[in-house]
């Protein structure tokens, strides 16, 4: 499984998305389940999946899937197709 | 009484990491004259408590708004009702809480749980009782199984608080000390009351995890299904703590790292957890856990578990039962 697939599965599992609901341009305001507890779960899931421990400020600052991809790409985790 | 060998010296109340006032029974009697307080007491200890305290016993719905002191003696559910009553009806009233069993930590925490079709959890500093009164002899009447499950509830609060992603290093150090004390062995009920109060007050500053997510979802479901003996919070926490710990250790390196950092041996913790719970209770509730898994993973406690809990994780969790 590549990093894009891992990221998609992570968001589908945390936000409880059904098939077709995930998009790589998804924003926090697009999804009702992306609440403050989902922020905690995303931080937990990113560490489990990609091995990167987000700071509290970074976790709270993630407002979209592209935000997270940019954060991780700076740390050498590529999402290139 | 808990059937655990005591291998450590007695936990010192003065070391409890809480700024809550703690009184012995004599101090309550000295500080709160009979005319200043009323008493709300649970039925199981009513004779003993009303015989020892000078306060007028009332049902909660009879307590006059504005009474200076409300002394409550009971389990977590009654104490939580009193806490809510104070916040909603009589903010000037001071509460002295006497726990008759450990586990919930309601006498020390700013949390109140409402029991309905689903459990609702309120967190507010104003909910915390002003004074916790130590009267450990009230635990003499507790049946051994209830005491053992209450120990499991206490250990669950401390362990899930320690593992919570919402805690910080200072908080985890305090919770680790509580866990280590419990794993080391505790036999004196007075110590269990103190440990329970500490565990609950501390975890309220972080969060709990999957064990509580399972318990909160199963309690109303089992109750509605007529399986009321199984629908006890402490019993469910005690039963599911060991399997969930094994799940967490397998699903994420974070739990193992945290135990290592704070000097806790997972094998000892698992052994203690297994001692407190009934393995058969896990087997008897597996069907409900599987059926309600979509609700369990949405529970706010589950969502702050140390390991991410995913829709497909139910099979992995159930594999940890063997």
Interface residues (C-beta under 8 A of the other chain):
Chain A: X10 X13 X14 X16 X37 X38 X40 X41 X43 X44 X45 X47 X48
Chain B: X165 X166 X251 X252 X253 X254 X297 X298 X300 X303 X304 X305 X306 X307 X308 X310 X311 X312
